[in-house]
Amino acid sequence: MNARVLILALALAGPISVGCALKRTTAQTVDTGYLSFRGERGGLLLQVDENEPRSLAISGRDVRFEIAPGRRHVRVRRGKDIVVDRVVFVSHGEVFEVVLP
């Protein structure tokens, strides 16, 4: 009888100790990328791809705009002048910084 209890205890001790030692990790992905602008933003309009232009004259030091990841055509205008005209590739969770002249 004692031999059966000992064998049963040893048989259960292995899987229990291994199960307690397992560690699961999960990775959370961000589905958007960000554009950040450095420089004077007053009077500027941002246009990404063929979307409607948005004003960059937002108060705050660190202003980020969410954009869909992938290849994007970024234009920044001051009045009728184009000050930035670039094609950029933004990855998931990446912040792409644009330096304004």
Phi and psi in radians as a Rosetta constraint file:
Dihedral C 1 N 2 CA 2 C 2 CIRCULARHARMONIC -1.143 0.35
Dihedral N 2 CA 2 C 2 N 3 CIRCULARHARMONIC -0.582 0.35
Dihedral C 2 N 3 CA 3 C 3 CIRCULARHARMONIC -1.143 0.35
Dihedral N 3 CA 3 C 3 N 4 CIRCULARHARMONIC -0.695 0.35
Dihedral C 3 N 4 CA 4 C 4 CIRCULARHARMONIC -1.125 0.35
Dihedral N 4 CA 4 C 4 N 5 CIRCULARHARMONIC -0.759 0.35
Dihedral C 4 N 5 CA 5 C 5 CIRCULARHARMONIC -1.121 0.35
Dihedral N 5 CA 5 C 5 N 6 CIRCULARHARMONIC -0.730 0.35
Dihedral C 5 N 6 CA 6 C 6 CIRCULARHARMONIC -1.113 0.35
Dihedral N 6 CA 6 C 6 N 7 CIRCULARHARMONIC -0.770 0.35
Dihedral C 6 N 7 CA 7 C 7 CIRCULARHARMONIC -1.132 0.35
Dihedral N 7 CA 7 C 7 N 8 CIRCULARHARMONIC -0.739 0.35
Dihedral C 7 N 8 CA 8 C 8 CIRCULARHARMONIC -1.118 0.35
Dihedral N 8 CA 8 C 8 N 9 CIRCULARHARMONIC -0.732 0.35
Dihedral C 8 N 9 CA 9 C 9 CIRCULARHARMONIC -1.125 0.35
Dihedral N 9 CA 9 C 9 N 10 CIRCULARHARMONIC -0.739 0.35
Dihedral C 9 N 10 CA 10 C 10 CIRCULARHARMONIC -1.190 0.35
Dihedral N 10 CA 10 C 10 N 11 CIRCULARHARMONIC -0.647 0.35
Dihedral C 10 N 11 CA 11 C 11 CIRCULARHARMONIC -1.151 0.35
Dihedral N 11 CA 11 C 11 N 12 CIRCULARHARMONIC -0.613 0.35
Dihedral C 11 N 12 CA 12 C 12 CIRCULARHARMONIC -1.487 0.35
Dihedral N 12 CA 12 C 12 N 13 CIRCULARHARMONIC -0.464 0.35
Dihedral C 12 N 13 CA 13 C 13 CIRCULARHARMONIC -1.150 0.35
Dihedral N 13 CA 13 C 13 N 14 CIRCULARHARMONIC -0.652 0.35
Dihedral C 13 N 14 CA 14 C 14 CIRCULARHARMONIC -1.084 0.35
Dihedral N 14 CA 14 C 14 N 15 CIRCULARHARMONIC -1.003 0.35
Dihedral C 14 N 15 CA 15 C 15 CIRCULARHARMONIC -1.114 0.35
Dihedral N 15 CA 15 C 15 N 16 CIRCULARHARMONIC -0.597 0.35
Dihedral C 15 N 16 CA 16 C 16 CIRCULARHARMONIC -1.172 0.35
Dihedral N 16 CA 16 C 16 N 17 CIRCULARHARMONIC -0.758 0.35
Dihedral C 16 N 17 CA 17 C 17 CIRCULARHARMONIC -1.197 0.35
Dihedral N 17 CA 17 C 17 N 18 CIRCULARHARMONIC -0.614 0.35
Dihedral C 17 N 18 CA 18 C 18 CIRCULARHARMONIC -1.228 0.35
Dihedral N 18 CA 18 C 18 N 19 CIRCULARHARMONIC -0.713 0.35
Dihedral C 18 N 19 CA 19 C 19 CIRCULARHARMONIC -1.109 0.35
Dihedral N 19 CA 19 C 19 N 20 CIRCULARHARMONIC -0.605 0.35
Dihedral C 19 N 20 CA 20 C 20 CIRCULARHARMONIC -1.267 0.35
Dihedral N 20 CA 20 C 20 N 21 CIRCULARHARMONIC -0.436 0.35
Dihedral C 20 N 21 CA 21 C 21 CIRCULARHARMONIC -1.513 0.35
Dihedral N 21 CA 21 C 21 N 22 CIRCULARHARMONIC -0.244 0.35
Dihedral C 21 N 22 CA 22 C 22 CIRCULARHARMONIC -1.217 0.35
Dihedral N 22 CA 22 C 22 N 23 CIRCULARHARMONIC 2.461 0.35
Dihedral C 22 N 23 CA 23 C 23 CIRCULARHARMONIC -2.258 0.35
Dihedral N 23 CA 23 C 23 N 24 CIRCULARHARMONIC 2.266 0.35
Dihedral C 23 N 24 CA 24 C 24 CIRCULARHARMONIC -1.853 0.35
Dihedral N 24 CA 24 C 24 N 25 CIRCULARHARMONIC 2.405 0.35
Dihedral C 24 N 25 CA 25 C 25 CIRCULARHARMONIC -2.141 0.35
Dihedral N 25 CA 25 C 25 N 26 CIRCULARHARMONIC 2.558 0.35
Dihedral C 25 N 26 CA 26 C 26 CIRCULARHARMONIC -2.142 0.35
Dihedral N 26 CA 26 C 26 N 27 CIRCULARHARMONIC 2.529 0.35
Dihedral C 26 N 27 CA 27 C 27 CIRCULARHARMONIC -1.886 0.35
Dihedral N 27 CA 27 C 27 N 28 CIRCULARHARMONIC 2.231 0.35
Dihedral C 27 N 28 CA 28 C 28 CIRCULARHARMONIC -1.786 0.35
Dihedral N 28 CA 28 C 28 N 29 CIRCULARHARMONIC 2.175 0.35
Dihedral C 28 N 29 CA 29 C 29 CIRCULARHARMONIC -1.757 0.35
Dihedral N 29 CA 29 C 29 N 30 CIRCULARHARMONIC 2.603 0.35
Dihedral C 29 N 30 CA 30 C 30 CIRCULARHARMONIC -1.743 0.35
Dihedral N 30 CA 30 C 30 N 31 CIRCULARHARMONIC 2.275 0.35
Dihedral C 30 N 31 CA 31 C 31 CIRCULARHARMONIC -1.531 0.35
Dihedral N 31 CA 31 C 31 N 32 CIRCULARHARMONIC 0.034 0.35
Dihedral C 31 N 32 CA 32 C 32 CIRCULARHARMONIC -2.219 0.35
Dihedral N 32 CA 32 C 32 N 33 CIRCULARHARMONIC 2.793 0.35
Dihedral C 32 N 33 CA 33 C 33 CIRCULARHARMONIC -1.977 0.35
Dihedral N 33 CA 33 C 33 N 34 CIRCULARHARMONIC 3.051 0.35
Dihedral C 33 N 34 CA 34 C 34 CIRCULARHARMONIC -2.379 0.35
Dihedral N 34 CA 34 C 34 N 35 CIRCULARHARMONIC 2.544 0.35
Dihedral C 34 N 35 CA 35 C 35 CIRCULARHARMONIC -1.905 0.35
Dihedral N 35 CA 35 C 35 N 36 CIRCULARHARMONIC 2.306 0.35
Dihedral C 35 N 36 CA 36 C 36 CIRCULARHARMONIC -2.154 0.35
Dihedral N 36 CA 36 C 36 N 37 CIRCULARHARMONIC 2.497 0.35
Dihedral C 36 N 37 CA 37 C 37 CIRCULARHARMONIC -2.119 0.35
Dihedral N 37 CA 37 C 37 N 38 CIRCULARHARMONIC 2.330 0.35
Dihedral C 37 N 38 CA 38 C 38 CIRCULARHARMONIC -2.055 0.35
Dihedral N 38 CA 38 C 38 N 39 CIRCULARHARMONIC 2.250 0.35
Dihedral C 38 N 39 CA 39 C 39 CIRCULARHARMONIC 2.222 0.35
Dihedral N 39 CA 39 C 39 N 40 CIRCULARHARMONIC -3.080 0.35
Dihedral C 39 N 40 CA 40 C 40 CIRCULARHARMONIC -1.265 0.35
Dihedral N 40 CA 40 C 40 N 41 CIRCULARHARMONIC 2.091 0.35
Dihedral C 40 N 41 CA 41 C 41 CIRCULARHARMONIC -1.791 0.35
Dihedral N 41 CA 41 C 41 N 42 CIRCULARHARMONIC -0.048 0.35
Dihedral C 41 N 42 CA 42 C 42 CIRCULARHARMONIC -1.083 0.35
Dihedral N 42 CA 42 C 42 N 43 CIRCULARHARMONIC 2.305 0.35
Dihedral C 42 N 43 CA 43 C 43 CIRCULARHARMONIC 1.302 0.35
Dihedral N 43 CA 43 C 43 N 44 CIRCULARHARMONIC 0.233 0.35
Dihedral C 43 N 44 CA 44 C 44 CIRCULARHARMONIC -1.789 0.35
Dihedral N 44 CA 44 C 44 N 45 CIRCULARHARMONIC 2.582 0.35
Dihedral C 44 N 45 CA 45 C 45 CIRCULARHARMONIC -2.079 0.35
Dihedral N 45 CA 45 C 45 N 46 CIRCULARHARMONIC 2.352 0.35
Dihedral C 45 N 46 CA 46 C 46 CIRCULARHARMONIC -1.811 0.35
Dihedral N 46 CA 46 C 46 N 47 CIRCULARHARMONIC 2.306 0.35
Dihedral C 46 N 47 CA 47 C 47 CIRCULARHARMONIC -2.257 0.35
Dihedral N 47 CA 47 C 47 N 48 CIRCULARHARMONIC 2.128 0.35
Dihedral C 47 N 48 CA 48 C 48 CIRCULARHARMONIC -1.889 0.35
Dihedral N 48 CA 48 C 48 N 49 CIRCULARHARMONIC 2.155 0.35
Dihedral C 48 N 49 CA 49 C 49 CIRCULARHARMONIC 0.969 0.35
Dihedral N 49 CA 49 C 49 N 50 CIRCULARHARMONIC -2.254 0.35
Dihedral C 49 N 50 CA 50 C 50 CIRCULARHARMONIC -1.875 0.35
Dihedral N 50 CA 50 C 50 N 51 CIRCULARHARMONIC 0.343 0.35
Dihedral C 50 N 51 CA 51 C 51 CIRCULARHARMONIC -1.283 0.35
Dihedral N 51 CA 51 C 51 N 52 CIRCULARHARMONIC 2.946 0.35
Dihedral C 51 N 52 CA 52 C 52 CIRCULARHARMONIC -1.122 0.35
Dihedral N 52 CA 52 C 52 N 53 CIRCULARHARMONIC 2.450 0.35
Dihedral C 52 N 53 CA 53 C 53 CIRCULARHARMONIC -1.125 0.35
Dihedral N 53 CA 53 C 53 N 54 CIRCULARHARMONIC 2.538 0.35
Dihedral C 53 N 54 CA 54 C 54 CIRCULARHARMONIC -2.151 0.35
Dihedral N 54 CA 54 C 54 N 55 CIRCULARHARMONIC 2.565 0.35
Dihedral C 54 N 55 CA 55 C 55 CIRCULARHARMONIC -1.297 0.35
Dihedral N 55 CA 55 C 55 N 56 CIRCULARHARMONIC 2.414 0.35
Dihedral C 55 N 56 CA 56 C 56 CIRCULARHARMONIC -1.680 0.35
Dihedral N 56 CA 56 C 56 N 57 CIRCULARHARMONIC 0.005 0.35
Dihedral C 56 N 57 CA 57 C 57 CIRCULARHARMONIC -1.423 0.35
Dihedral N 57 CA 57 C 57 N 58 CIRCULARHARMONIC 1.128 0.35
Dihedral C 57 N 58 CA 58 C 58 CIRCULARHARMONIC -1.932 0.35
Dihedral N 58 CA 58 C 58 N 59 CIRCULARHARMONIC 2.340 0.35
Dihedral C 58 N 59 CA 59 C 59 CIRCULARHARMONIC -1.245 0.35
Dihedral N 59 CA 59 C 59 N 60 CIRCULARHARMONIC 2.685 0.35
Dihedral C 59 N 60 CA 60 C 60 CIRCULARHARMONIC 2.101 0.35
Dihedral N 60 CA 60 C 60 N 61 CIRCULARHARMONIC 2.621 0.35
Dihedral C 60 N 61 CA 61 C 61 CIRCULARHARMONIC -1.395 0.35
Dihedral N 61 CA 61 C 61 N 62 CIRCULARHARMONIC -0.778 0.35
Dihedral C 61 N 62 CA 62 C 62 CIRCULARHARMONIC -1.939 0.35
Dihedral N 62 CA 62 C 62 N 63 CIRCULARHARMONIC 1.718 0.35
Dihedral C 62 N 63 CA 63 C 63 CIRCULARHARMONIC -1.915 0.35
Dihedral N 63 CA 63 C 63 N 64 CIRCULARHARMONIC 2.163 0.35
Dihedral C 63 N 64 CA 64 C 64 CIRCULARHARMONIC -2.086 0.35
Dihedral N 64 CA 64 C 64 N 65 CIRCULARHARMONIC 2.480 0.35
Dihedral C 64 N 65 CA 65 C 65 CIRCULARHARMONIC -1.982 0.35
Dihedral N 65 CA 65 C 65 N 66 CIRCULARHARMONIC 2.260 0.35
Dihedral C 65 N 66 CA 66 C 66 CIRCULARHARMONIC -1.320 0.35
Dihedral N 66 CA 66 C 66 N 67 CIRCULARHARMONIC 2.366 0.35
Dihedral C 66 N 67 CA 67 C 67 CIRCULARHARMONIC -2.422 0.35
Dihedral N 67 CA 67 C 67 N 68 CIRCULARHARMONIC 2.761 0.35
Dihedral C 67 N 68 CA 68 C 68 CIRCULARHARMONIC -1.253 0.35
Dihedral N 68 CA 68 C 68 N 69 CIRCULARHARMONIC 2.436 0.35
Dihedral C 68 N 69 CA 69 C 69 CIRCULARHARMONIC -1.084 0.35
Dihedral N 69 CA 69 C 69 N 70 CIRCULARHARMONIC 2.693 0.35
Dihedral C 69 N 70 CA 70 C 70 CIRCULARHARMONIC 2.200 0.35
Dihedral N 70 CA 70 C 70 N 71 CIRCULARHARMONIC -2.902 0.35
Dihedral C 70 N 71 CA 71 C 71 CIRCULARHARMONIC -1.434 0.35
Dihedral N 71 CA 71 C 71 N 72 CIRCULARHARMONIC 2.188 0.35
Dihedral C 71 N 72 CA 72 C 72 CIRCULARHARMONIC -2.291 0.35
Dihedral N 72 CA 72 C 72 N 73 CIRCULARHARMONIC 2.494 0.35
Dihedral C 72 N 73 CA 73 C 73 CIRCULARHARMONIC -1.737 0.35
Dihedral N 73 CA 73 C 73 N 74 CIRCULARHARMONIC 2.018 0.35
Dihedral C 73 N 74 CA 74 C 74 CIRCULARHARMONIC -1.895 0.35
Dihedral N 74 CA 74 C 74 N 75 CIRCULARHARMONIC 2.193 0.35
Dihedral C 74 N 75 CA 75 C 75 CIRCULARHARMONIC -2.192 0.35
Dihedral N 75 CA 75 C 75 N 76 CIRCULARHARMONIC 2.371 0.35
Dihedral C 75 N 76 CA 76 C 76 CIRCULARHARMONIC -2.162 0.35
Dihedral N 76 CA 76 C 76 N 77 CIRCULARHARMONIC 2.239 0.35
Dihedral C 76 N 77 CA 77 C 77 CIRCULARHARMONIC -2.092 0.35
Dihedral N 77 CA 77 C 77 N 78 CIRCULARHARMONIC 2.519 0.35
Dihedral C 77 N 78 CA 78 C 78 CIRCULARHARMONIC -2.099 0.35
Dihedral N 78 CA 78 C 78 N 79 CIRCULARHARMONIC 1.809 0.35
Dihedral C 78 N 79 CA 79 C 79 CIRCULARHARMONIC 1.175 0.35
Dihedral N 79 CA 79 C 79 N 80 CIRCULARHARMONIC -2.146 0.35
Dihedral C 79 N 80 CA 80 C 80 CIRCULARHARMONIC -1.688 0.35
Dihedral N 80 CA 80 C 80 N 81 CIRCULARHARMONIC -0.112 0.35
Dihedral C 80 N 81 CA 81 C 81 CIRCULARHARMONIC -1.485 0.35
Dihedral N 81 CA 81 C 81 N 82 CIRCULARHARMONIC 2.390 0.35
Dihedral C 81 N 82 CA 82 C 82 CIRCULARHARMONIC -1.623 0.35
Dihedral N 82 CA 82 C 82 N 83 CIRCULARHARMONIC 2.065 0.35
Dihedral C 82 N 83 CA 83 C 83 CIRCULARHARMONIC -1.716 0.35
Dihedral N 83 CA 83 C 83 N 84 CIRCULARHARMONIC -0.433 0.35
Dihedral C 83 N 84 CA 84 C 84 CIRCULARHARMONIC -2.389 0.35
Dihedral N 84 CA 84 C 84 N 85 CIRCULARHARMONIC 2.255 0.35
Dihedral C 84 N 85 CA 85 C 85 CIRCULARHARMONIC -2.482 0.35
Dihedral N 85 CA 85 C 85 N 86 CIRCULARHARMONIC 1.646 0.35
Dihedral C 85 N 86 CA 86 C 86 CIRCULARHARMONIC -2.366 0.35
Dihedral N 86 CA 86 C 86 N 87 CIRCULARHARMONIC 2.639 0.35
Dihedral C 86 N 87 CA 87 C 87 CIRCULARHARMONIC -1.826 0.35
Dihedral N 87 CA 87 C 87 N 88 CIRCULARHARMONIC 2.169 0.35
Dihedral C 87 N 88 CA 88 C 88 CIRCULARHARMONIC -2.166 0.35
Dihedral N 88 CA 88 C 88 N 89 CIRCULARHARMONIC 2.751 0.35
Dihedral C 88 N 89 CA 89 C 89 CIRCULARHARMONIC -2.039 0.35
Dihedral N 89 CA 89 C 89 N 90 CIRCULARHARMONIC 2.099 0.35
Dihedral C 89 N 90 CA 90 C 90 CIRCULARHARMONIC -1.980 0.35
Dihedral N 90 CA 90 C 90 N 91 CIRCULARHARMONIC 2.250 0.35
Dihedral C 90 N 91 CA 91 C 91 CIRCULARHARMONIC -1.612 0.35
Dihedral N 91 CA 91 C 91 N 92 CIRCULARHARMONIC 2.969 0.35
Dihedral C 91 N 92 CA 92 C 92 CIRCULARHARMONIC -1.035 0.35
Dihedral N 92 CA 92 C 92 N 93 CIRCULARHARMONIC 2.207 0.35
Dihedral C 92 N 93 CA 93 C 93 CIRCULARHARMONIC 1.329 0.35
Dihedral N 93 CA 93 C 93 N 94 CIRCULARHARMONIC -0.015 0.35
Dihedral C 93 N 94 CA 94 C 94 CIRCULARHARMONIC -1.455 0.35
Dihedral N 94 CA 94 C 94 N 95 CIRCULARHARMONIC 2.516 0.35
Dihedral C 94 N 95 CA 95 C 95 CIRCULARHARMONIC -1.862 0.35
Dihedral N 95 CA 95 C 95 N 96 CIRCULARHARMONIC 2.046 0.35
Dihedral C 95 N 96 CA 96 C 96 CIRCULARHARMONIC -1.754 0.35
Dihedral N 96 CA 96 C 96 N 97 CIRCULARHARMONIC 2.078 0.35
Dihedral C 96 N 97 CA 97 C 97 CIRCULARHARMONIC -1.681 0.35
Dihedral N 97 CA 97 C 97 N 98 CIRCULARHARMONIC 2.303 0.35
Dihedral C 97 N 98 CA 98 C 98 CIRCULARHARMONIC -1.968 0.35
Dihedral N 98 CA 98 C 98 N 99 CIRCULARHARMONIC 2.171 0.35
Dihedral C 98 N 99 CA 99 C 99 CIRCULARHARMONIC -1.573 0.35
Dihedral N 99 CA 99 C 99 N 100 CIRCULARHARMONIC 2.142 0.35
Dihedral C 99 N 100 CA 100 C 100 CIRCULARHARMONIC -1.559 0.35
Dihedral N 100 CA 100 C 100 N 101 CIRCULARHARMONIC 2.438 0.35
